[in-house]
Amino acid sequence: MTAIEAITVRVTERLGHWATLRIDNPPLNLLDHRVYGELAAALERLESDPEIHVVVLESADPEFFSAHFDVALTPAEAGRVAPALTKVMAALRSPRLVSIAKMRGRARGGGNELALLCDMRFGSADSLIIGQPEITVRLFPGSGAAQILPALIGRARALELILGGGNIDAATAERYGVINRAIPDAELDEYVDSLAARIAGFDSTALQYAKTAIDRRHLPDIEDFHSDIAAFRELFWSPETIATLREALAAGLQTRGPYEFEFGDRPHGSK
């Protein structure tokens, strides 16, 4: 296997036409301009490589697949997110790559949305916590959940997760259909890696035709994703949301402490 060094996303090409992308952005694996930029660059390179058929997205932090989008970015940094995120979306939708999210720990907000952009999701039955808590800080999911969740789990359950802003565990996520399977943590790596290797061993043209046929009927239009990104940005920079986020940051948001570990389960307005 070969590895390509990067700051926040480590790419390891495995024997047998597949690769892993491991996010490592301490302390919480927040999604920022660097992570999205490195993911976009890595995915675009792998998509153009005819030897790679499957990518597995995982985290270097067993407690945080990704906490959420980094809400403390400067305007200049935030301005670099949308173009990179658009490239990530395009690459993960491409029939050239089959994408699998291997999820441990907390996957909330943009972190869960990144997994939702993948073709399949498998989570640790022992540690996975999923949530879309944006509504609690005067935001809404702007990078895919509002489009994918209704198609994936139905309107009512999508509204429960997005408007309720609460967390669900791996067993509930599996039952709802947010993830394919909840697997005991000790077995998760072997299961996902074996599945990736198995799929990668099949004919690439057949894989592309199959994914294209399924996506034609079940994947939301890319323009709807772009509309959500624009709406999120408008809400994000509103004075009311800026004030809410400042208050949340002062209370411990984006630090490795009680606020983040309980984010989504905290009563509204609690410190």
C-alpha positions in Angstrom: 0.0 0.0 0.0 1.1 3.6 -0.5 0.3 6.7 1.5 0.2 10.4 0.5 1.0 12.9 3.2 -1.4 15.8 3.8 -2.3 18.0 6.7 -5.8 16.9 7.6 -6.6 14.1 5.2 -4.4 11.1 4.8 -4.8 9.0 1.7 -3.7 5.4 1.7 -4.0 3.3 -1.5 -4.6 -0.3 -0.7 -3.8 -3.4 -2.8 -6.8 -4.3 -4.9 -8.1 -1.1 -6.4 -9.3 0.8 -3.3 -8.1 3.5 -1.0 -8.9 5.0 2.4 -9.2 8.7 3.3 -8.7 9.3 7.0 -9.7 12.7 8.4 -7.3 13.9 11.1 -8.1 17.5 12.2 -7.8 17.7 16.0 -9.3 18.4 18.4 -12.7 17.5 17.0 -12.3 16.7 13.3 -14.1 19.9 12.5 -14.8 20.4 8.8 -13.1 23.6 7.5 -11.6 25.0 4.3 -8.5 22.8 4.7 -10.4 19.5 5.2 -12.8 20.2 2.4 -9.9 21.3 0.2 -7.8 18.3 0.9 -10.8 15.9 0.5 -11.6 17.5 -2.9 -8.1 17.2 -4.1 -7.8 13.6 -3.0 -11.1 12.5 -4.4 -10.5 14.2 -7.7 -7.1 12.5 -8.0 -8.6 9.1 -7.1 -11.5 9.6 -9.5 -9.1 10.2 -12.3 -7.0 7.1 -11.4 -8.4 4.1 -13.4 -6.8 1.7 -10.9 -9.0 3.0 -8.0 -12.6 1.9 -7.8 -13.6 2.3 -4.2 -12.8 4.8 -1.4 -13.4 4.4 2.3 -13.8 7.5 4.4 -12.9 7.2 8.1 -11.6 9.2 11.1 -8.4 9.1 13.0 -10.4 10.0 16.1 -12.5 7.2 17.6 -14.7 9.7 19.5 -15.4 12.1 16.6 -16.0 11.0 13.0 -16.5 14.7 12.6 -18.1 17.0 15.2 -19.6 19.4 12.6 -18.7 22.3 10.4 -16.2 24.8 11.9 -18.4 27.8 12.8 -15.4 29.9 13.9 -13.9 30.4 10.4 -13.1 33.9 9.1 -15.0 35.2 6.2 -12.0 34.5 3.9 -11.7 31.0 5.2 -15.4 30.3 4.9 -15.4 31.6 1.4 -13.1 28.8 0.4 -15.5 26.1 1.7 -18.3 26.2 -0.9 -16.1 25.7 -4.0 -14.3 22.8 -2.2 -17.5 21.2 -0.9 -19.0 21.4 -4.4 -16.0 19.4 -5.7 -16.4 16.9 -2.9 -20.1 16.4 -3.8 -19.3 16.0 -7.5 -16.6 13.4 -6.9 -18.7 11.4 -4.4 -21.6 11.4 -6.9 -19.3 10.2 -9.7 -20.0 6.7 -11.1 -16.2 6.3 -11.2 -16.0 5.9 -7.4 -17.9 3.8 -5.0 -17.7 5.5 -1.6 -18.2 4.0 1.9 -18.2 5.8 5.2 -16.8 3.9 8.2 -18.1 5.8 11.2 -17.1 5.8 14.8 -17.9 8.4 17.5 -19.9 11.5 16.9 -21.0 12.4 13.4 -23.1 15.5 13.6 -24.0 18.4 11.4 -21.6 18.6 8.4 -19.9 15.5 9.7 -23.0 13.4 9.3 -23.7 15.1 6.0 -20.2 14.1 4.7 -21.1 10.5 5.4 -24.5 10.9 3.8 -22.8 12.0 0.6 -21.1 8.6 0.5 -22.8 5.7 -1.3 -22.9 3.5 1.9 -22.4 4.0 5.6 -21.4 1.5 8.3 -21.2 2.5 12.0 -19.8 1.3 15.3 -22.6 -0.2 17.3 -20.7 0.7 20.4 -19.8 4.4 19.8 -21.6 6.0 16.8 -23.8 9.0 17.6 -25.5 10.8 14.7 -27.2 14.2 14.7 -28.2 17.3 12.8 -28.1 19.9 15.6 -27.8 23.0 13.4 -31.3 24.2 14.3 -30.2 24.6 18.0 -27.7 27.4 16.9 -30.1 29.0 14.3 -28.7 27.1 11.3 -29.9 24.3 9.1 -28.1 21.5 7.3 -26.5 23.1 4.3 -24.3 20.3 2.9 -26.7 17.5 1.9 -28.9 16.3 4.8 -32.0 18.2 3.8 -31.8 16.6 0.3 -30.6 13.1 1.1 -32.4 12.3 4.4 -35.9 12.6 3.0 -35.0 10.3 0.1 -33.2 7.9 2.4 -35.5 7.6 5.5 -38.7 9.5 4.6 -40.0 13.0 5.2 -41.2 12.5 8.8 -38.0 11.0 10.1 -35.9 13.6 8.2 -38.0 16.3 9.9 -37.5 14.6 13.3 -33.7 14.7 12.9 -33.4 18.1 11.3 -36.1 20.1 13.2 -35.7 18.3 16.5 -31.9 18.7 16.4 -31.4 15.7 18.6 -29.0 12.7 18.4 -29.6 9.1 17.6 -27.5 6.1 18.4 -26.2 3.5 16.0 -29.1 1.1 16.5 -31.7 3.8 15.8 -29.7 5.0 12.8 -29.7 1.5 11.4 -33.4 1.0 12.0 -34.2 4.4 10.4 -32.0 3.7 7.4 -29.4 6.5 8.0 -26.7 3.8 8.0 -26.6 0.4 6.3 -25.6 -1.5 9.4 -24.5 -1.0 13.0 -21.6 -3.4 13.6 -19.7 -4.2 16.8 -16.7 -1.9 17.0 -14.2 -4.8 17.0 -15.6 -6.1 13.8 -16.2 -2.8 11.9 -12.8 -2.5 10.2 -12.8 -6.1 9.0 -16.3 -5.8 7.6 -15.9 -2.5 5.8 -12.4 -3.2 4.5 -13.5 -6.6 3.2 -16.6 -5.1 1.5 -14.5 -2.4 -0.1 -12.0 -5.0 -1.4 -14.8 -7.2 -2.7 -16.5 -4.4 -4.6 -13.2 -3.1 -5.9 -12.4 -6.5 -7.4 -15.4 -6.4 -9.7 -15.3 -5.0 -13.3 -15.2 -1.2 -13.1 -17.5 -0.6 -16.1 -20.2 -2.8 -14.5 -19.8 -0.9 -11.2 -20.3 2.4 -13.0 -23.4 1.3 -14.9 -24.9 -0.1 -11.7 -24.3 3.1 -9.7 -25.5 5.3 -12.5 -28.7 3.4 -12.9 -29.5 3.5 -9.1 -28.5 7.2 -8.7 -30.7 8.2 -11.7 -33.7 7.2 -9.7 -32.7 7.9 -6.1 -30.2 10.8 -5.9 -31.4 14.4 -5.5 -30.5 16.9 -8.2 -27.1 18.6 -7.7 -28.7 22.0 -8.1 -30.7 21.4 -4.9 -27.5 20.8 -3.0 -26.1 24.1 -4.3 -29.2 25.9 -3.2 -28.8 24.5 0.3 -25.2 25.7 0.4 -26.3 29.2 -0.6 -29.1 29.3 1.9 -26.8 28.0 4.7 -24.3 30.8 3.9 -27.0 33.5 4.0 -28.2 32.2 7.4 -24.7 31.7 8.8 -23.8 35.4 8.2 -27.0 36.9 9.6 -26.5 39.0 12.7 -28.8 36.8 14.8 -26.9 33.6 13.9 -23.5 35.3 14.5 -24.7 36.3 18.0 -26.0 32.8 18.7 -22.8 31.1 17.6 -20.7 33.5 19.7 -22.7 32.6 22.7 -22.3 28.9 21.9 -18.5 29.2 21.4 -18.2 31.0 24.7 -20.1 28.2 26.3 -17.7 25.5 25.0 -18.7 24.8 21.4 -15.7 23.5 19.4 -13.7 22.6 22.5 -13.2 19.0 23.6 -15.5 19.2 26.6 -19.0 18.7 27.9 -20.7 21.0 25.3 -19.4 19.1 22.3 -19.9 15.6 23.8 -23.5 16.5 24.6 -24.2 18.7 21.6 -27.7 17.8 20.3 -28.7 16.3 23.6 -28.5 19.6 25.6 -31.7 21.4 26.4 -32.2 24.4 24.2 -30.4 27.4 25.6 -28.5 25.5 28.2 -24.8 26.4 28.9 
